[in-house]
Amino acid sequence: MRQSPRWLALAATLSVLAAGCARVEPGVAAVPAATVPAANTTADPPAPPVRLGVPQFGHAHEIGQLAVTPDGSKVAVNTAKKVVVFARPEGALKKLAEFDIERTRRMVFTPDGSKLFVAWEEDRHHRYSVCDIAAAAQLDLDGSQEYPESMAVSGDGARVAAAVNSGIVAWDAATGKALPPETLKTAEGAHAILFGSVGGPKWEHLPPAEQPERASLLPLRKHFALYANLRPAFCFPALAGASALKPELVEGLDILIVRELTGGVYFGEPKTITDLGNGQKRAIDTQVYDTYEIERITRVAFELARGAFELTVVDSLRLEAMKRGRTCKLFVFPRPDGVWFLVRRGDPFKREGAIEKTGMTSVYYRPEKYDVLKYDQGLGELSVNAEGNKKLVALYRELFGELLFGDPKRFPNTAKYTLAPLQDDGADALICSDVEGIDTITLKEVQILWGGPQGEIEIRRAKDLFEALKGRKKELPKGRLVKASFLVKFTDAKTPRTVTIRPQNIASYTRDSDASVVEAWLTARGFVKSAPEAQDADLAPAAAVA
């Protein structure tokens, strides 16, 4: 006969959690093995049943569940409104305690008869309680709201378990909590702990501290420092058509999500909910991350992503001091030419005028920006493209040095680029025949800083600036070049793309993927300074683009 999942769960409940119990039937107390007589065909026939005098506490048809202690000294029955526990001296019933529990579904005594565990229904949800008979006190258990197929109590009465449709739920009998200290000790001695998904709307009626996530899952994570959660997502080709998404969107899906588990909002303090009156509440959750937490989860992700995955790190940089929002997102792409970082952030708030029916008004919004960084492992160099914002670039270099290497000065503010080859070598500075991936390079614009009290800047622009100068038999002026824009014809592209260089440290590309081949040309023609030269330069904050 095929076994259903719920009866398999029942079997596991009985064998694992009801230690010391010979058997447990639905609604009947566990009977210790020692009390079960062996089969004996010569034994005297059983005595006839004894009719008990039942006190009048309800109509007979209202009684739905009955439980008896292993020694037969106590019996529990339920009506539509109550659960009543009786002592059974000499064939009579004497009421010991009663509990205001409606719609009882299961009951079971502890082996010593001191407590009664009750499963009951309320608002279509199943609840569990432990009733102390001597004290006439009821303790509601946290956790499952599913229908109990069976209940079992451990031989020492310390644990109670229920077999439900989704599996097994167990509680500490003394506290009603999902994760008592004894369970932690047991877990500490285990070779492995199997975690399942918990939580959901059906437990939201409980106080936050008693919901499954906070009552058991989060303490286990914290206790064992389980800071990294690995969630793979893979689409088998044969199942692409079964997705609610278009097949072309899910075909080839192969990602691994690395999630941090022991920091952030879950564990941050303070955490409060304040009733403001008039049906209004105010909630405060504090998100906290220490440096070591960021470093270790990032290290795990990098190791897993090496050569196999593109990595996305969420909420890892904070640019609050730069007025760019409280958080930003960092996307990491390991490539053969280095590790690339794409930072999505918000720019400072802007205000623009708008026309409404009532007249002119102002609209406030935060533009979204993208910055690109590249780390060259061979050179140990971090290149940054942050739209020429020197303070932001300096912050990036400091943050990435600290996060990746624990040293905020790992990437010093050193000058990288010079435009001197344009003045020294003229059109020869544009030779690119020795650089694979580039066909031609044309100079289309330069900016020359003359300075003075007015900060004069001269702009020279043409379709081909060197050809234009050659036609007039002139050369580039010898002033300080502060910007040069080139039109680069890449081998794999039909249309040339613009590359802009701004000494000391800024290079901008139409496509970030052009960086590697352009850097090779810049280095070959002397636009990239040598290390000693760069270190001796009068420096502005560094920013070389990726």
Buried (B, 14 or more C-beta within 10 A) or exposed (E): EEEEEBBEBBEBBBEBBBBBBBEBEBBBBBBBEEEEEEEEEEEEEEEEEEEEEBEEBBEEEEBBBEBBBBBEEBBBBBBEBBBBBBBBEEEEBEEBBBBEBEBBBBBBBBBEBBBBBBBBBEEEBBBBBBBBBEEEEBBEBBBBBBBBBBBBBBBEBBBBBBBBEEBBBBBBBBBBBBBBEEBEEEBEEEEEEEEEEBEEEBBEEBEEEBBBBBBBBBBBBBEEEBBBBEEEEEBEEEEBEEEEEEEEEBBEEEEBEBEBBBBBEBBBEEBEEEEEEEEEEEEEEEEEBEEEBBBBBBEBBBEBBEEEBEBBBEBBBBBEEBEBBEBBBBBBBBEEBBBBBBBEBBBEEEEEEEEEEEEEEEEEEBEEBEBBBBBBEEEEBBBBBBBBBBEBBBBBBBBBBBBBEEEEEBBEBBBBBBBBBBBEEBBEBBEBEEBEBBBEBBBBBBBBBEEEEEEEBEEBEBEBBBEBBEEEEEEBBEBBBBBBBBBBBBEEBEEBBBBBBBBBBBBBBBEBEBBBBBBBBBEEBBBBBEEEEBEEBEBBBBBBBB
